[in-house]
Amino acid sequence: MKNKNIYVSMTKDGYYALKSLIANNKKIDEIICYPKEYSKNISDYIDFKDFALKKRIKITYTKNINFLINKFSKEIPNIIIVNGWSQLLDDKILRIPKNGCVGTHPALLPKNRGRSPIPWHFINKEKYGGITLFYLNSICDGGPIIDQIKFEIKKTDNASSYYEKITKIGADLLIKHFDSIANGSAKKKQNLRMKI
């Protein structure tokens, strides 16, 4: 099936966001998930199988998203949403979807790009955190930004409470912009910087 909306995730926050999208009547045609048997070192891993079966959404498992390039090339997805996946997508995959690939990152990009962004907020004693929704490109966490939500990091916060915050607001961000992403009208704000 061509023009599918594909959702890529293996994490608890990604699972929450997917459930929220479906509950708000957003169309997801296929889920790409990481195999459970290889997940022992992923602290927030969750298997999407039961949810996929319940909602009758096709699910595909892969250890490496880039192994699916032939599949994507044949299907020409409408969009690919990456929300909780540690591998970078190959440039060849990024160019395939009709309306692009988008992802979320638990920081106010361009700050705290790359791996382990949540701990760095506390290591650096930052006053604010947030989540960013952006288009994926060949630069790690460097694509055009669609939107960001900023919040204060309180003295009582820690990595767990930060994760809880980005789980909820990340889902809200995807719901807010899903339709414009899916139809190709989402606005891009390259190198947006928050005043903090």
Contacts in CASP RR format, 6 or more apart in sequence:
PFRMAT RR
TARGET T0000
AUTHOR 0000-0000-0000
METHOD contacts of the structure
MODEL  1
MKNKNIYVSMTKDGYYALKSLIANNKKIDEIICYPKEYSKNISDYIDFKD
FALKKRIKITYTKNINFLINKFSKEIPNIIIVNGWSQLLDDKILRIPKNG
CVGTHPALLPKNRGRSPIPWHFINKEKYGGITLFYLNSICDGGPIIDQIK
FEIKKTDNASSYYEKITKIGADLLIKHFDSIANGSAKKKQNLRMKI
1 29 0 8 1.000
1 75 0 8 1.000
2 75 0 8 1.000
2 76 0 8 1.000
2 77 0 8 1.000
3 76 0 8 1.000
3 77 0 8 1.000
3 78 0 8 1.000
3 98 0 8 1.000
4 29 0 8 1.000
4 30 0 8 1.000
4 75 0 8 1.000
4 77 0 8 1.000
4 78 0 8 1.000
5 26 0 8 1.000
5 27 0 8 1.000
5 28 0 8 1.000
5 29 0 8 1.000
5 30 0 8 1.000
5 77 0 8 1.000
5 78 0 8 1.000
5 79 0 8 1.000
5 81 0 8 1.000
5 182 0 8 1.000
6 28 0 8 1.000
6 29 0 8 1.000
6 30 0 8 1.000
6 31 0 8 1.000
6 32 0 8 1.000
6 77 0 8 1.000
6 79 0 8 1.000
6 80 0 8 1.000
6 81 0 8 1.000
6 97 0 8 1.000
7 18 0 8 1.000
7 21 0 8 1.000
7 28 0 8 1.000
7 30 0 8 1.000
7 31 0 8 1.000
7 32 0 8 1.000
7 81 0 8 1.000
7 83 0 8 1.000
8 31 0 8 1.000
8 32 0 8 1.000
8 33 0 8 1.000
8 65 0 8 1.000
8 80 0 8 1.000
8 81 0 8 1.000
8 82 0 8 1.000
8 83 0 8 1.000
8 84 0 8 1.000
8 85 0 8 1.000
9 15 0 8 1.000
9 17 0 8 1.000
9 18 0 8 1.000
9 31 0 8 1.000
9 32 0 8 1.000
9 33 0 8 1.000
9 48 0 8 1.000
9 82 0 8 1.000
9 83 0 8 1.000
9 84 0 8 1.000
9 85 0 8 1.000
10 33 0 8 1.000
10 34 0 8 1.000
10 39 0 8 1.000
10 42 0 8 1.000
10 45 0 8 1.000
10 46 0 8 1.000
10 48 0 8 1.000
10 84 0 8 1.000
10 85 0 8 1.000
11 42 0 8 1.000
11 44 0 8 1.000
11 45 0 8 1.000
11 46 0 8 1.000
11 83 0 8 1.000
11 84 0 8 1.000
11 85 0 8 1.000
12 44 0 8 1.000
12 45 0 8 1.000
12 46 0 8 1.000
12 167 0 8 1.000
13 44 0 8 1.000
13 83 0 8 1.000
13 84 0 8 1.000
13 106 0 8 1.000
13 163 0 8 1.000
13 166 0 8 1.000
13 167 0 8 1.000
13 170 0 8 1.000
13 171 0 8 1.000
14 46 0 8 1.000
14 83 0 8 1.000
14 84 0 8 1.000
14 167 0 8 1.000
14 171 0 8 1.000
15 46 0 8 1.000
15 48 0 8 1.000
15 51 0 8 1.000
16 167 0 8 1.000
16 168 0 8 1.000
16 171 0 8 1.000
17 83 0 8 1.000
17 104 0 8 1.000
17 167 0 8 1.000
17 170 0 8 1.000
17 171 0 8 1.000
17 174 0 8 1.000
18 28 0 8 1.000
18 31 0 8 1.000
18 48 0 8 1.000
18 51 0 8 1.000
18 83 0 8 1.000
19 51 0 8 1.000
20 171 0 8 1.000
20 172 0 8 1.000
20 174 0 8 1.000
20 175 0 8 1.000
21 28 0 8 1.000
21 171 0 8 1.000
21 174 0 8 1.000
21 175 0 8 1.000
21 178 0 8 1.000
22 28 0 8 1.000
22 55 0 8 1.000
24 175 0 8 1.000
24 178 0 8 1.000
26 175 0 8 1.000
26 178 0 8 1.000
26 179 0 8 1.000
26 182 0 8 1.000
27 182 0 8 1.000
28 57 0 8 1.000
29 57 0 8 1.000
29 58 0 8 1.000
30 57 0 8 1.000
30 58 0 8 1.000
30 59 0 8 1.000
30 60 0 8 1.000
31 48 0 8 1.000
31 52 0 8 1.000
31 57 0 8 1.000
31 58 0 8 1.000
31 59 0 8 1.000
31 60 0 8 1.000
32 59 0 8 1.000
32 60 0 8 1.000
32 61 0 8 1.000
32 62 0 8 1.000
32 65 0 8 1.000
32 68 0 8 1.000
33 47 0 8 1.000
33 48 0 8 1.000
33 49 0 8 1.000
33 59 0 8 1.000
33 60 0 8 1.000
33 61 0 8 1.000
34 42 0 8 1.000
34 45 0 8 1.000
34 61 0 8 1.000
34 62 0 8 1.000
34 63 0 8 1.000
34 85 0 8 1.000
35 61 0 8 1.000
35 62 0 8 1.000
35 63 0 8 1.000
36 45 0 8 1.000
36 47 0 8 1.000
38 63 0 8 1.000
39 45 0 8 1.000
39 47 0 8 1.000
42 86 0 8 1.000
44 163 0 8 1.000
48 59 0 8 1.000
49 59 0 8 1.000
51 57 0 8 1.000
52 58 0 8 1.000
52 59 0 8 1.000
53 59 0 8 1.000
60 68 0 8 1.000
60 71 0 8 1.000
62 68 0 8 1.000
64 87 0 8 1.000
65 82 0 8 1.000
65 85 0 8 1.000
65 87 0 8 1.000
65 89 0 8 1.000
65 93 0 8 1.000
66 87 0 8 1.000
66 89 0 8 1.000
66 90 0 8 1.000
66 93 0 8 1.000
68 93 0 8 1.000
69 90 0 8 1.000
69 92 0 8 1.000
69 93 0 8 1.000
69 96 0 8 1.000
72 80 0 8 1.000
72 93 0 8 1.000
72 96 0 8 1.000
72 97 0 8 1.000
73 96 0 8 1.000
76 96 0 8 1.000
76 97 0 8 1.000
76 98 0 8 1.000
77 96 0 8 1.000
77 97 0 8 1.000
77 98 0 8 1.000
78 97 0 8 1.000
78 98 0 8 1.000
78 99 0 8 1.000
78 182 0 8 1.000
79 97 0 8 1.000
79 98 0 8 1.000
79 99 0 8 1.000
79 100 0 8 1.000
79 101 0 8 1.000
79 102 0 8 1.000
79 181 0 8 1.000
79 182 0 8 1.000
80 89 0 8 1.000
80 93 0 8 1.000
80 97 0 8 1.000
80 100 0 8 1.000
80 101 0 8 1.000
80 102 0 8 1.000
81 101 0 8 1.000
81 102 0 8 1.000
81 103 0 8 1.000
81 174 0 8 1.000
81 181 0 8 1.000
82 89 0 8 1.000
82 101 0 8 1.000
82 102 0 8 1.000
82 103 0 8 1.000
82 104 0 8 1.000
82 136 0 8 1.000
83 103 0 8 1.000
83 104 0 8 1.000
83 174 0 8 1.000
84 104 0 8 1.000
86 115 0 8 1.000
88 140 0 8 1.000
89 101 0 8 1.000
89 136 0 8 1.000
91 138 0 8 1.000
93 101 0 8 1.000
94 100 0 8 1.000
94 101 0 8 1.000
94 136 0 8 1.000
94 137 0 8 1.000
94 138 0 8 1.000
99 181 0 8 1.000
99 182 0 8 1.000
99 183 0 8 1.000
99 184 0 8 1.000
100 135 0 8 1.000
100 136 0 8 1.000
100 181 0 8 1.000
100 184 0 8 1.000
101 135 0 8 1.000
101 136 0 8 1.000
102 133 0 8 1.000
102 134 0 8 1.000
102 135 0 8 1.000
102 136 0 8 1.000
102 146 0 8 1.000
102 181 0 8 1.000
102 186 0 8 1.000
103 133 0 8 1.000
103 134 0 8 1.000
103 135 0 8 1.000
103 136 0 8 1.000
104 131 0 8 1.000
104 132 0 8 1.000
104 133 0 8 1.000
104 134 0 8 1.000
104 170 0 8 1.000
104 173 0 8 1.000
104 174 0 8 1.000
105 113 0 8 1.000
105 114 0 8 1.000
105 117 0 8 1.000
105 131 0 8 1.000
105 132 0 8 1.000
105 134 0 8 1.000
105 141 0 8 1.000
106 117 0 8 1.000
106 118 0 8 1.000
106 130 0 8 1.000
106 131 0 8 1.000
106 162 0 8 1.000
106 163 0 8 1.000
106 166 0 8 1.000
107 113 0 8 1.000
107 117 0 8 1.000
107 118 0 8 1.000
107 120 0 8 1.000
107 121 0 8 1.000
107 129 0 8 1.000
107 130 0 8 1.000
107 131 0 8 1.000
107 132 0 8 1.000
108 128 0 8 1.000
108 129 0 8 1.000
108 130 0 8 1.000
108 132 0 8 1.000
108 148 0 8 1.000
108 150 0 8 1.000
108 194 0 8 1.000
108 196 0 8 1.000
109 132 0 8 1.000
109 134 0 8 1.000
109 141 0 8 1.000
109 142 0 8 1.000
109 145 0 8 1.000
109 148 0 8 1.000
109 192 0 8 1.000
110 141 0 8 1.000
110 142 0 8 1.000
110 191 0 8 1.000
110 193 0 8 1.000
112 120 0 8 1.000
112 121 0 8 1.000
113 140 0 8 1.000
113 141 0 8 1.000
113 142 0 8 1.000
114 140 0 8 1.000
114 141 0 8 1.000
118 159 0 8 1.000
118 162 0 8 1.000
118 163 0 8 1.000
118 166 0 8 1.000
119 159 0 8 1.000
120 126 0 8 1.000
121 129 0 8 1.000
121 153 0 8 1.000
121 162 0 8 1.000
122 153 0 8 1.000
122 158 0 8 1.000
122 159 0 8 1.000
122 162 0 8 1.000
126 153 0 8 1.000
127 152 0 8 1.000
127 153 0 8 1.000
127 196 0 8 1.000
128 150 0 8 1.000
128 151 0 8 1.000
128 152 0 8 1.000
128 153 0 8 1.000
128 194 0 8 1.000
128 196 0 8 1.000
129 150 0 8 1.000
129 151 0 8 1.000
129 152 0 8 1.000
129 153 0 8 1.000
129 162 0 8 1.000
130 148 0 8 1.000
130 149 0 8 1.000
130 150 0 8 1.000
130 151 0 8 1.000
130 165 0 8 1.000
130 166 0 8 1.000
130 169 0 8 1.000
131 148 0 8 1.000
131 149 0 8 1.000
131 166 0 8 1.000
131 169 0 8 1.000
131 170 0 8 1.000
131 173 0 8 1.000
132 145 0 8 1.000
132 147 0 8 1.000
132 148 0 8 1.000
133 145 0 8 1.000
133 146 0 8 1.000
133 147 0 8 1.000
133 148 0 8 1.000
133 170 0 8 1.000
133 173 0 8 1.000
133 174 0 8 1.000
133 177 0 8 1.000
134 141 0 8 1.000
134 142 0 8 1.000
134 143 0 8 1.000
134 144 0 8 1.000
134 145 0 8 1.000
134 146 0 8 1.000
135 143 0 8 1.000
135 144 0 8 1.000
135 145 0 8 1.000
135 146 0 8 1.000
135 188 0 8 1.000
136 143 0 8 1.000
137 143 0 8 1.000
137 144 0 8 1.000
143 190 0 8 1.000
144 188 0 8 1.000
144 189 0 8 1.000
144 190 0 8 1.000
145 188 0 8 1.000
145 189 0 8 1.000
145 190 0 8 1.000
145 191 0 8 1.000
145 192 0 8 1.000
146 177 0 8 1.000
146 181 0 8 1.000
146 186 0 8 1.000
146 187 0 8 1.000
146 188 0 8 1.000
146 189 0 8 1.000
147 173 0 8 1.000
147 176 0 8 1.000
147 177 0 8 1.000
147 189 0 8 1.000
148 192 0 8 1.000
148 194 0 8 1.000
149 169 0 8 1.000
149 170 0 8 1.000
149 172 0 8 1.000
149 173 0 8 1.000
150 194 0 8 1.000
150 196 0 8 1.000
151 165 0 8 1.000
151 169 0 8 1.000
153 162 0 8 1.000
177 186 0 8 1.000
180 186 0 8 1.000
180 187 0 8 1.000
END
